[in-house]
Amino acid sequence: MTLPNFNDLKVISNKEISKKIIQTEKELFNLRFKKATRQVFKSHEIKYKKRQLAQLKTLLTIRLDRIEENKSNFLLQVTKEK
């Protein structure tokens, strides 16, 4: 298992990103639960899931910021025209 690549995530939609965030948070919770209860698990998976979650949240934040920026630019253009 290799670390996820940020460029691979850029092609998925915002809905898919949100679903993957929820799924990754659940997987991370389960891994932490296994660690706390001393069950067998691969400890490196915690690092991978944390990194994947950070990448997904970063990508979603960037996209939402761009949407907000476009909306504000549009409003500025509309007010200047009037």
C-alpha positions in Angstrom: 0.0 0.0 0.0 1.5 3.3 -1.0 0.7 6.8 0.2 -2.2 8.4 -1.8 -1.2 10.9 -4.5 -2.8 14.3 -4.3 -3.0 14.6 -8.1 -5.2 11.5 -8.3 -7.8 13.1 -6.1 -8.2 16.2 -8.3 -10.5 14.5 -10.8 -13.2 13.4 -8.4 -16.3 15.5 -7.8 -17.2 17.4 -4.5 -19.9 14.9 -3.6 -17.4 12.0 -4.0 -14.9 13.9 -1.9 -17.4 14.4 0.9 -18.3 10.7 0.8 -14.6 9.7 0.9 -14.0 12.1 3.8 -16.8 10.4 5.8 -15.5 6.9 4.8 -11.9 7.7 5.7 -13.0 9.2 9.1 -14.9 5.9 9.9 -11.9 3.8 8.8 -9.5 6.0 11.0 -11.9 5.6 13.9 -11.9 1.9 13.5 -8.1 1.7 13.3 -7.8 3.8 16.5 -10.4 1.6 18.2 -8.4 -1.5 17.2 -5.3 0.1 18.6 -7.0 1.0 21.9 -8.4 -2.5 22.3 -5.1 -4.1 21.3 -6.5 -5.9 18.3 -4.3 -6.9 15.4 -4.0 -4.1 12.8 -1.3 -2.6 10.5 -0.1 0.4 12.3 1.1 2.2 9.2 -2.6 2.4 8.0 -3.3 5.1 10.6 -0.6 7.3 9.0 -2.0 6.6 5.5 -5.6 7.4 6.5 -4.7 10.6 8.3 -2.8 11.8 5.3 -5.6 10.8 2.9 -8.1 12.6 5.2 -6.0 15.8 5.2 -5.6 15.7 1.4 -9.4 15.3 0.9 -10.2 18.1 3.3 -7.6 20.4 1.7 -8.9 19.7 -1.8 -12.5 20.4 -0.7 -11.5 23.6 1.0 -9.7 24.8 -2.0 -12.6 24.1 -4.3 -15.1 25.8 -1.9 -12.9 28.8 -1.6 -12.8 29.1 -5.4 -16.6 28.9 -5.6 -16.9 31.7 -3.0 -14.3 33.8 -4.8 -16.2 33.4 -8.1 -19.5 34.4 -6.4 -18.0 37.5 -4.9 -16.3 38.5 -8.2 -19.6 38.0 -9.9 -21.4 40.2 -7.4 -18.8 42.9 -7.8 -19.2 42.9 -11.5 -23.0 43.1 -11.3 -22.8 46.1 -8.9 -20.3 47.9 -11.1 -22.5 47.5 -14.1 -25.5 49.2 -12.4 
